[in-house]
Amino acid sequence: MATPAPESNSNSFKLTIWRLLYFLTLLHLKSFKFYAYKRLLVLSRRTIENFELTEYG
């Protein structure tokens, strides 16, 4: 058996990079969803407050 071909090494390296990118993307999406959810909550709360003010003010 000769030493493994360099391609297999670079392939595993690429795989590691892809895993890292995938993980980072997931992390980013999660934080973005959380941020968007918080924004949505704040906006809906403001909308409800404005509605109550115009309705009963």
Buried (B, 14 or more C-beta within 10 A) or exposed (E): EEEEEEEEEEEEEEEEEEEEEEEEEEEEEEEEEEEEEEEEEEEEEEEEEEEEEEEEE
